[in-house]
Amino acid sequence: SGSPYDNAIAERINGILKTEFGLHETFGSFEQAKKQVESAISKYNYLRPHFSCGLKTPQYKHAYVEPRTPKQNQDYLNHSQVNSGIPVTE
């Protein structure tokens, strides 16, 4: 354990927060750091488009669920089955 690959998604988000939102710097106080982290998380969720969300923000995707196409449904089911150990049949 201790490898970044153990939790790749969290490591990716942490990297984005550090590089795009200035969380790599040293802060003068805990309160200053807390405000900067809260601001970065808000921008990440409400302002920054994500490829995984179809270039929409996470907030938009969670608030406005768009219907999946039949292909998206099948892709989702296949991915879920592969990750759960259920054999995928075509």
Biopython code that builds the backbone (N, CA, C, O; Angstrom):
import numpy as np
from Bio.PDB.StructureBuilder import StructureBuilder

atoms = [
    (1, "SER", "N", (0.828, -1.191, 0.000)),
    (1, "SER", "CA", (0.000, 0.000, 0.000)),
    (1, "SER", "C", (0.866, 1.246, 0.000)),
    (1, "SER", "O", (2.094, 1.171, 0.038)),
    (2, "GLY", "N", (0.201, 2.392, -0.043)),
    (2, "GLY", "CA", (0.927, 3.640, -0.088)),
    (2, "GLY", "C", (1.215, 4.096, -1.498)),
    (2, "GLY", "O", (1.774, 5.174, -1.694)),
    (3, "SER", "N", (0.846, 3.298, -2.485)),
    (3, "SER", "CA", (1.068, 3.654, -3.885)),
    (3, "SER", "C", (-0.043, 4.581, -4.365)),
    (3, "SER", "O", (-1.203, 4.386, -4.001)),
    (4, "PRO", "N", (0.291, 5.595, -5.183)),
    (4, "PRO", "CA", (-0.757, 6.463, -5.726)),
    (4, "PRO", "C", (-1.777, 5.691, -6.557)),
    (4, "PRO", "O", (-2.917, 6.131, -6.708)),
    (5, "TYR", "N", (-1.371, 4.538, -7.098)),
    (5, "TYR", "CA", (-2.286, 3.754, -7.921)),
    (5, "TYR", "C", (-3.360, 3.068, -7.087)),
    (5, "TYR", "O", (-4.359, 2.604, -7.636)),
    (6, "ASP", "N", (-3.172, 2.996, -5.767)),
    (6, "ASP", "CA", (-4.182, 2.406, -4.896)),
    (6, "ASP", "C", (-5.469, 3.219, -4.922)),
    (6, "ASP", "O", (-6.557, 2.670, -4.745)),
    (7, "ASN", "N", (-5.351, 4.498, -5.138)),
    (7, "ASN", "CA", (-6.522, 5.370, -5.150)),
    (7, "ASN", "C", (-6.322, 6.445, -6.214)),
    (7, "ASN", "O", (-6.227, 7.633, -5.906)),
    (8, "ALA", "N", (-6.261, 6.008, -7.469)),
    (8, "ALA", "CA", (-5.901, 6.886, -8.580)),
    (8, "ALA", "C", (-6.845, 8.072, -8.736)),
    (8, "ALA", "O", (-6.389, 9.174, -9.042)),
    (9, "ILE", "N", (-8.132, 7.881, -8.538)),
    (9, "ILE", "CA", (-9.082, 8.985, -8.718)),
    (9, "ILE", "C", (-8.839, 10.069, -7.678)),
    (9, "ILE", "O", (-8.804, 11.252, -8.018)),
    (10, "ALA", "N", (-8.672, 9.689, -6.431)),
    (10, "ALA", "CA", (-8.410, 10.682, -5.382)),
    (10, "ALA", "C", (-7.092, 11.400, -5.637)),
    (10, "ALA", "O", (-6.996, 12.610, -5.432)),
    (11, "GLU", "N", (-6.073, 10.665, -6.085)),
    (11, "GLU", "CA", (-4.784, 11.287, -6.384)),
    (11, "GLU", "C", (-4.916, 12.274, -7.536)),
    (11, "GLU", "O", (-4.294, 13.337, -7.520)),
    (12, "ARG", "N", (-5.719, 11.929, -8.532)),
    (12, "ARG", "CA", (-5.942, 12.828, -9.671)),
    (12, "ARG", "C", (-6.616, 14.115, -9.197)),
    (12, "ARG", "O", (-6.184, 15.208, -9.562)),
    (13, "ILE", "N", (-7.656, 13.996, -8.397)),
    (13, "ILE", "CA", (-8.361, 15.182, -7.888)),
    (13, "ILE", "C", (-7.421, 16.032, -7.036)),
    (13, "ILE", "O", (-7.404, 17.256, -7.167)),
    (14, "ASN", "N", (-6.644, 15.398, -6.168)),
    (14, "ASN", "CA", (-5.690, 16.148, -5.348)),
    (14, "ASN", "C", (-4.690, 16.890, -6.216)),
    (14, "ASN", "O", (-4.350, 18.038, -5.928)),
    (15, "GLY", "N", (-4.212, 16.244, -7.283)),
    (15, "GLY", "CA", (-3.272, 16.892, -8.194)),
    (15, "GLY", "C", (-3.885, 18.102, -8.876)),
    (15, "GLY", "O", (-3.234, 19.140, -9.003)),
    (16, "ILE", "N", (-5.128, 17.979, -9.316)),
    (16, "ILE", "CA", (-5.824, 19.102, -9.955)),
    (16, "ILE", "C", (-5.996, 20.241, -8.959)),
    (16, "ILE", "O", (-5.735, 21.397, -9.290)),
    (17, "LEU", "N", (-6.431, 19.927, -7.755)),
    (17, "LEU", "CA", (-6.623, 20.975, -6.746)),
    (17, "LEU", "C", (-5.310, 21.698, -6.450)),
    (17, "LEU", "O", (-5.302, 22.914, -6.257)),
    (18, "LYS", "N", (-4.214, 20.966, -6.415)),
    (18, "LYS", "CA", (-2.915, 21.586, -6.133)),
    (18, "LYS", "C", (-2.436, 22.441, -7.300)),
    (18, "LYS", "O", (-2.029, 23.586, -7.099)),
    (19, "THR", "N", (-2.479, 21.900, -8.521)),
    (19, "THR", "CA", (-1.893, 22.617, -9.657)),
    (19, "THR", "C", (-2.797, 23.700, -10.222)),
    (19, "THR", "O", (-2.311, 24.772, -10.582)),
    (20, "GLU", "N", (-4.086, 23.451, -10.309)),
    (20, "GLU", "CA", (-4.988, 24.424, -10.931)),
    (20, "GLU", "C", (-5.530, 25.453, -9.950)),
    (20, "GLU", "O", (-5.925, 26.545, -10.359)),
    (21, "PHE", "N", (-5.555, 25.125, -8.672)),
    (21, "PHE", "CA", (-6.196, 26.014, -7.703)),
    (21, "PHE", "C", (-5.265, 26.474, -6.583)),
    (21, "PHE", "O", (-5.730, 26.978, -5.560)),
    (22, "GLY", "N", (-3.964, 26.306, -6.766)),
    (22, "GLY", "CA", (-2.998, 26.874, -5.838)),
    (22, "GLY", "C", (-2.882, 26.217, -4.484)),
    (22, "GLY", "O", (-2.422, 26.851, -3.535)),
    (23, "LEU", "N", (-3.282, 24.971, -4.364)),
    (23, "LEU", "CA", (-3.205, 24.328, -3.051)),
    (23, "LEU", "C", (-1.831, 23.721, -2.774)),
    (23, "LEU", "O", (-1.647, 23.034, -1.770)),
    (24, "HIS", "N", (-0.878, 23.970, -3.652)),
    (24, "HIS", "CA", (0.484, 23.484, -3.428)),
    (24, "HIS", "C", (1.302, 24.463, -2.582)),
    (24, "HIS", "O", (2.392, 24.125, -2.120)),
    (25, "GLU", "N", (0.780, 25.672, -2.380)),
    (25, "GLU", "CA", (1.532, 26.688, -1.645)),
    (25, "GLU", "C", (1.442, 26.480, -0.135)),
    (25, "GLU", "O", (0.623, 25.702, 0.355)),
    (26, "THR", "N", (2.292, 27.184, 0.578)),
    (26, "THR", "CA", (2.262, 27.172, 2.038)),
    (26, "THR", "C", (1.410, 28.346, 2.500)),
    (26, "THR", "O", (1.550, 29.459, 1.992)),
    (27, "PHE", "N", (0.542, 28.101, 3.447)),
    (27, "PHE", "CA", (-0.376, 29.135, 3.913)),
    (27, "PHE", "C", (0.092, 29.696, 5.252)),
    (27, "PHE", "O", (0.760, 29.016, 6.030)),
    (28, "GLY", "N", (-0.272, 30.947, 5.499)),
    (28, "GLY", "CA", (0.133, 31.620, 6.723)),
    (28, "GLY", "C", (-0.607, 31.159, 7.959)),
    (28, "GLY", "O", (-0.109, 31.297, 9.076)),
    (29, "SER", "N", (-1.805, 30.609, 7.762)),
    (29, "SER", "CA", (-2.596, 30.168, 8.910)),
    (29, "SER", "C", (-3.537, 29.052, 8.484)),
    (29, "SER", "O", (-3.773, 28.833, 7.296)),
    (30, "PHE", "N", (-4.064, 28.358, 9.472)),
    (30, "PHE", "CA", (-5.037, 27.303, 9.199)),
    (30, "PHE", "C", (-6.278, 27.889, 8.538)),
    (30, "PHE", "O", (-6.811, 27.304, 7.595)),
    (31, "GLU", "N", (-6.740, 29.030, 9.019)),
    (31, "GLU", "CA", (-7.944, 29.662, 8.460)),
    (31, "GLU", "C", (-7.745, 30.034, 6.997)),
    (31, "GLU", "O", (-8.647, 29.849, 6.180)),
    (32, "GLN", "N", (-6.576, 30.552, 6.666)),
    (32, "GLN", "CA", (-6.274, 30.902, 5.278)),
    (32, "GLN", "C", (-6.292, 29.643, 4.405)),
    (32, "GLN", "O", (-6.859, 29.654, 3.312)),
    (33, "ALA", "N", (-5.684, 28.577, 4.879)),
    (33, "ALA", "CA", (-5.667, 27.317, 4.138)),
    (33, "ALA", "C", (-7.078, 26.772, 3.973)),
    (33, "ALA", "O", (-7.445, 26.312, 2.891)),
    (34, "LYS", "N", (-7.867, 26.820, 5.036)),
    (34, "LYS", "CA", (-9.245, 26.313, 4.995)),
    (34, "LYS", "C", (-10.072, 27.069, 3.959)),
    (34, "LYS", "O", (-10.810, 26.455, 3.189)),
    (35, "LYS", "N", (-9.953, 28.395, 3.933)),
    (35, "LYS", "CA", (-10.695, 29.200, 2.955)),
    (35, "LYS", "C", (-10.272, 28.866, 1.532)),
    (35, "LYS", "O", (-11.112, 28.770, 0.637)),
    (36, "GLN", "N", (-8.960, 28.688, 1.318)),
    (36, "GLN", "CA", (-8.456, 28.368, -0.016)),
    (36, "GLN", "C", (-8.940, 26.992, -0.471)),
    (36, "GLN", "O", (-9.309, 26.819, -1.632)),
    (37, "VAL", "N", (-8.941, 26.021, 0.431)),
    (37, "VAL", "CA", (-9.421, 24.675, 0.095)),
    (37, "VAL", "C", (-10.908, 24.712, -0.233)),
    (37, "VAL", "O", (-11.335, 24.112, -1.220)),
    (38, "GLU", "N", (-11.700, 25.402, 0.572)),
    (38, "GLU", "CA", (-13.143, 25.508, 0.309)),
    (38, "GLU", "C", (-13.398, 26.174, -1.036)),
    (38, "GLU", "O", (-14.276, 25.739, -1.781)),
    (39, "SER", "N", (-12.650, 27.217, -1.357)),
    (39, "SER", "CA", (-12.798, 27.907, -2.636)),
    (39, "SER", "C", (-12.431, 26.981, -3.798)),
    (39, "SER", "O", (-13.137, 26.937, -4.805)),
    (40, "ALA", "N", (-11.337, 26.250, -3.658)),
    (40, "ALA", "CA", (-10.896, 25.343, -4.717)),
    (40, "ALA", "C", (-11.921, 24.241, -4.965)),
    (40, "ALA", "O", (-12.217, 23.918, -6.115)),
    (41, "ILE", "N", (-12.455, 23.673, -3.914)),
    (41, "ILE", "CA", (-13.449, 22.605, -4.061)),
    (41, "ILE", "C", (-14.710, 23.145, -4.728)),
    (41, "ILE", "O", (-15.293, 22.476, -5.580)),
    (42, "SER", "N", (-15.127, 24.327, -4.354)),
    (42, "SER", "CA", (-16.302, 24.941, -4.967)),
    (42, "SER", "C", (-16.072, 25.175, -6.457)),
    (42, "SER", "O", (-16.933, 24.852, -7.275)),
    (43, "LYS", "N", (-14.923, 25.730, -6.810)),
    (43, "LYS", "CA", (-14.612, 25.964, -8.230)),
    (43, "LYS", "C", (-14.546, 24.642, -8.988)),
    (43, "LYS", "O", (-15.033, 24.546, -10.115)),
    (44, "TYR", "N", (-13.945, 23.624, -8.372)),
    (44, "TYR", "CA", (-13.823, 22.310, -9.003)),
    (44, "TYR", "C", (-15.200, 21.725, -9.314)),
    (44, "TYR", "O", (-15.404, 21.153, -10.385)),
    (45, "ASN", "N", (-16.130, 21.864, -8.398)),
    (45, "ASN", "CA", (-17.453, 21.264, -8.562)),
    (45, "ASN", "C", (-18.450, 22.126, -9.323)),
    (45, "ASN", "O", (-19.330, 21.590, -9.996)),
    (46, "TYR", "N", (-18.334, 23.453, -9.232)),
    (46, "TYR", "CA", (-19.349, 24.337, -9.800)),
    (46, "TYR", "C", (-18.911, 25.098, -11.047)),
    (46, "TYR", "O", (-19.761, 25.560, -11.808)),
    (47, "LEU", "N", (-17.598, 25.240, -11.276)),
    (47, "LEU", "CA", (-17.137, 26.048, -12.406)),
    (47, "LEU", "C", (-16.308, 25.284, -13.431)),
    (47, "LEU", "O", (-16.327, 25.628, -14.613)),
    (48, "ARG", "N", (-15.590, 24.265, -13.008)),
    (48, "ARG", "CA", (-14.648, 23.579, -13.889)),
    (48, "ARG", "C", (-15.346, 22.455, -14.653)),
    (48, "ARG", "O", (-15.841, 21.505, -14.046)),
    (49, "PRO", "N", (-15.387, 22.562, -16.009)),
    (49, "PRO", "CA", (-15.971, 21.459, -16.784)),
    (49, "PRO", "C", (-15.063, 20.223, -16.715)),
    (49, "PRO", "O", (-13.841, 20.341, -16.627)),
    (50, "HIS", "N", (-15.675, 19.051, -16.758)),
    (50, "HIS", "CA", (-14.939, 17.792, -16.670)),
    (50, "HIS", "C", (-15.240, 16.952, -17.908)),
    (50, "HIS", "O", (-16.393, 16.851, -18.328)),
    (51, "PHE", "N", (-14.204, 16.352, -18.490)),
    (51, "PHE", "CA", (-14.420, 15.465, -19.629)),
    (51, "PHE", "C", (-15.331, 14.301, -19.246)),
    (51, "PHE", "O", (-16.167, 13.880, -20.045)),
    (52, "SER", "N", (-15.177, 13.783, -18.041)),
    (52, "SER", "CA", (-15.988, 12.641, -17.609)),
    (52, "SER", "C", (-17.463, 12.996, -17.452)),
    (52, "SER", "O", (-18.310, 12.108, -17.356)),
    (53, "CYS", "N", (-17.770, 14.286, -17.426)),
    (53, "CYS", "CA", (-19.161, 14.758, -17.308)),
    (53, "CYS", "C", (-19.643, 15.358, -18.628)),
    (53, "CYS", "O", (-20.594, 16.140, -18.639)),
    (54, "GLY", "N", (-19.002, 15.003, -19.734)),
    (54, "GLY", "CA", (-19.407, 15.558, -21.022)),
    (54, "GLY", "C", (-19.143, 17.052, -21.106)),
    (54, "GLY", "O", (-19.934, 17.791, -21.693)),
    (55, "LEU", "N", (-18.039, 17.501, -20.525)),
    (55, "LEU", "CA", (-17.648, 18.914, -20.466)),
    (55, "LEU", "C", (-18.676, 19.779, -19.746)),
    (55, "LEU", "O", (-18.849, 20.957, -20.056)),
    (56, "LYS", "N", (-19.341, 19.178, -18.794)),
    (56, "LYS", "CA", (-20.222, 19.913, -17.886)),
    (56, "LYS", "C", (-19.583, 19.852, -16.493)),
    (56, "LYS", "O", (-18.646, 19.086, -16.265)),
    (57, "THR", "N", (-20.094, 20.655, -15.581)),
    (57, "THR", "CA", (-19.559, 20.621, -14.221)),
    (57, "THR", "C", (-20.177, 19.453, -13.455)),
    (57, "THR", "O", (-21.278, 19.015, -13.791)),
    (58, "PRO", "N", (-19.494, 18.942, -12.435)),
    (58, "PRO", "CA", (-20.097, 17.889, -11.619)),
    (58, "PRO", "C", (-21.434, 18.327, -11.017)),
    (58, "PRO", "O", (-22.378, 17.540, -10.960)),
    (59, "GLN", "N", (-21.512, 19.570, -10.572)),
    (59, "GLN", "CA", (-22.763, 20.074, -9.992)),
    (59, "GLN", "C", (-23.897, 19.975, -11.005)),
    (59, "GLN", "O", (-24.999, 19.554, -10.655)),
    (60, "TYR", "N", (-23.645, 20.354, -12.245)),
    (60, "TYR", "CA", (-24.674, 20.289, -13.285)),
    (60, "TYR", "C", (-25.095, 18.838, -13.517)),
    (60, "TYR", "O", (-26.286, 18.533, -13.578)),
    (61, "LYS", "N", (-24.118, 17.954, -13.644)),
    (61, "LYS", "CA", (-24.435, 16.553, -13.924)),
    (61, "LYS", "C", (-25.245, 15.918, -12.794)),
    (61, "LYS", "O", (-26.119, 15.091, -13.051)),
    (62, "HIS", "N", (-24.965, 16.294, -11.559)),
    (62, "HIS", "CA", (-25.721, 15.734, -10.434)),
    (62, "HIS", "C", (-27.106, 16.360, -10.317)),
    (62, "HIS", "O", (-28.050, 15.703, -9.878)),
    (63, "ALA", "N", (-27.231, 17.615, -10.704)),
    (63, "ALA", "CA", (-28.518, 18.305, -10.584)),
    (63, "ALA", "C", (-29.462, 17.955, -11.727)),
    (63, "ALA", "O", (-30.676, 17.882, -11.536)),
    (64, "TYR", "N", (-28.906, 17.739, -12.908)),
    (64, "TYR", "CA", (-29.723, 17.504, -14.102)),
    (64, "TYR", "C", (-29.317, 16.185, -14.722)),
    (64, "TYR", "O", (-28.434, 16.137, -15.579)),
    (65, "VAL", "N", (-29.950, 15.133, -14.296)),
    (65, "VAL", "CA", (-29.630, 13.811, -14.814)),
    (65, "VAL", "C", (-30.182, 13.706, -16.225)),
    (65, "VAL", "O", (-31.382, 13.857, -16.456)),
    (66, "GLU", "N", (-29.283, 13.444, -17.159)),
    (66, "GLU", "CA", (-29.687, 13.294, -18.551)),
    (66, "GLU", "C", (-29.893, 11.810, -18.836)),
    (66, "GLU", "O", (-29.122, 10.973, -18.366)),
    (67, "PRO", "N", (-30.925, 11.485, -19.602)),
    (67, "PRO", "CA", (-31.154, 10.071, -19.901)),
    (67, "PRO", "C", (-29.989, 9.487, -20.697)),
    (67, "PRO", "O", (-29.396, 10.159, -21.541)),
    (68, "ARG", "N", (-29.678, 8.240, -20.416)),
    (68, "ARG", "CA", (-28.611, 7.551, -21.141)),
    (68, "ARG", "C", (-29.152, 7.010, -22.452)),
    (68, "ARG", "O", (-30.330, 6.671, -22.567)),
    (69, "THR", "N", (-28.268, 6.936, -23.438)),
    (69, "THR", "CA", (-28.612, 6.274, -24.688)),
    (69, "THR", "C", (-28.533, 4.768, -24.444)),
    (69, "THR", "O", (-27.923, 4.338, -23.465)),
    (70, "PRO", "N", (-29.142, 3.954, -25.322)),
    (70, "PRO", "CA", (-29.031, 2.500, -25.142)),
    (70, "PRO", "C", (-27.572, 2.028, -25.075)),
    (70, "PRO", "O", (-27.252, 1.137, -24.289)),
    (71, "LYS", "N", (-26.682, 2.617, -25.893)),
    (71, "LYS", "CA", (-25.267, 2.223, -25.853)),
    (71, "LYS", "C", (-24.644, 2.588, -24.508)),
    (71, "LYS", "O", (-23.878, 1.798, -23.955)),
    (72, "GLN", "N", (-24.956, 3.768, -23.972)),
    (72, "GLN", "CA", (-24.423, 4.155, -22.667)),
    (72, "GLN", "C", (-24.919, 3.202, -21.583)),
    (72, "GLN", "O", (-24.165, 2.854, -20.675)),
    (73, "ASN", "N", (-26.180, 2.778, -21.670)),
    (73, "ASN", "CA", (-26.711, 1.812, -20.702)),
    (73, "ASN", "C", (-25.930, 0.506, -20.761)),
    (73, "ASN", "O", (-25.552, -0.045, -19.727)),
    (74, "GLN", "N", (-25.686, 0.006, -21.986)),
    (74, "GLN", "CA", (-24.963, -1.257, -22.132)),
    (74, "GLN", "C", (-23.525, -1.117, -21.648)),
    (74, "GLN", "O", (-23.012, -2.006, -20.970)),
    (75, "ASP", "N", (-22.870, -0.008, -21.992)),
    (75, "ASP", "CA", (-21.498, 0.225, -21.524)),
    (75, "ASP", "C", (-21.457, 0.249, -20.000)),
    (75, "ASP", "O", (-20.554, -0.327, -19.393)),
    (76, "TYR", "N", (-22.436, 0.915, -19.381)),
    (76, "TYR", "CA", (-22.497, 0.996, -17.919)),
    (76, "TYR", "C", (-22.673, -0.398, -17.315)),
    (76, "TYR", "O", (-21.988, -0.757, -16.357)),
    (77, "LEU", "N", (-23.590, -1.172, -17.878)),
    (77, "LEU", "CA", (-23.827, -2.519, -17.360)),
    (77, "LEU", "C", (-22.592, -3.388, -17.510)),
    (77, "LEU", "O", (-22.225, -4.114, -16.586)),
    (78, "ASN", "N", (-21.944, -3.319, -18.676)),
    (78, "ASN", "CA", (-20.735, -4.113, -18.892)),
    (78, "ASN", "C", (-19.647, -3.724, -17.898)),
    (78, "ASN", "O", (-18.996, -4.595, -17.321)),
    (79, "HIS", "N", (-19.446, -2.435, -17.695)),
    (79, "HIS", "CA", (-18.423, -1.950, -16.760)),
    (79, "HIS", "C", (-18.750, -2.406, -15.338)),
    (79, "HIS", "O", (-17.863, -2.846, -14.607)),
    (80, "SER", "N", (-20.011, -2.302, -14.950)),
    (80, "SER", "CA", (-20.426, -2.701, -13.603)),
    (80, "SER", "C", (-20.217, -4.192, -13.384)),
    (80, "SER", "O", (-19.759, -4.611, -12.320)),
    (81, "GLN", "N", (-20.551, -4.991, -14.389)),
    (81, "GLN", "CA", (-20.404, -6.435, -14.261)),
    (81, "GLN", "C", (-18.938, -6.836, -14.188)),
    (81, "GLN", "O", (-18.571, -7.712, -13.405)),
    (82, "VAL", "N", (-18.098, -6.201, -15.001)),
    (82, "VAL", "CA", (-16.672, -6.516, -14.982)),
    (82, "VAL", "C", (-16.094, -6.192, -13.617)),
    (82, "VAL", "O", (-15.320, -6.977, -13.070)),
    (83, "ASN", "N", (-16.460, -5.046, -13.060)),
    (83, "ASN", "CA", (-15.925, -4.634, -11.764)),
    (83, "ASN", "C", (-16.493, -5.440, -10.604)),
    (83, "ASN", "O", (-15.889, -5.480, -9.532)),
    (84, "SER", "N", (-17.641, -6.082, -10.797)),
    (84, "SER", "CA", (-18.239, -6.852, -9.704)),
    (84, "SER", "C", (-17.878, -8.329, -9.774)),
    (84, "SER", "O", (-18.201, -9.093, -8.865)),
    (85, "GLY", "N", (-17.205, -8.737, -10.858)),
    (85, "GLY", "CA", (-16.847, -10.140, -11.012)),
    (85, "GLY", "C", (-17.926, -10.962, -11.693)),
    (85, "GLY", "O", (-17.754, -12.169, -11.859)),
    (86, "ILE", "N", (-19.042, -10.345, -12.096)),
    (86, "ILE", "CA", (-20.112, -11.046, -12.806)),
    (86, "ILE", "C", (-19.678, -11.223, -14.257)),
    (86, "ILE", "O", (-19.269, -10.249, -14.889)),
    (87, "PRO", "N", (-19.753, -12.430, -14.801)),
    (87, "PRO", "CA", (-19.348, -12.626, -16.197)),
    (87, "PRO", "C", (-20.225, -11.804, -17.142)),
    (87, "PRO", "O", (-21.441, -11.722, -16.969)),
    (88, "VAL", "N", (-19.591, -11.205, -18.133)),
    (88, "VAL", "CA", (-20.308, -10.412, -19.132)),
    (88, "VAL", "C", (-20.610, -11.313, -20.308)),
    (88, "VAL", "O", (-19.704, -11.938, -20.859)),
    (89, "THR", "N", (-21.880, -11.392, -20.703)),
    (89, "THR", "CA", (-22.273, -12.171, -21.874)),
    (89, "THR", "C", (-22.796, -11.223, -22.925)),
    (89, "THR", "O", (-23.510, -10.270, -22.617)),
    (90, "GLU", "N", (-22.447, -11.480, -24.138)),
    (90, "GLU", "CA", (-22.885, -10.611, -25.251)),
    (90, "GLU", "C", (-23.985, -11.293, -26.016)),
    (90, "GLU", "O", (-24.496, -10.738, -26.989)),
]
sb = StructureBuilder()
sb.init_structure("model")
sb.init_model(0)
sb.init_chain("A")
sb.init_seg("    ")
for serial, (resi, resn, name, xyz) in enumerate(atoms, 1):
    if name == "N":
        sb.init_residue(resn, " ", resi, " ")
    sb.init_atom(name, np.array(xyz, "f"), 0.0, 1.0, " ", f" {name:<3s}", serial, name[0])
structure = sb.get_structure()
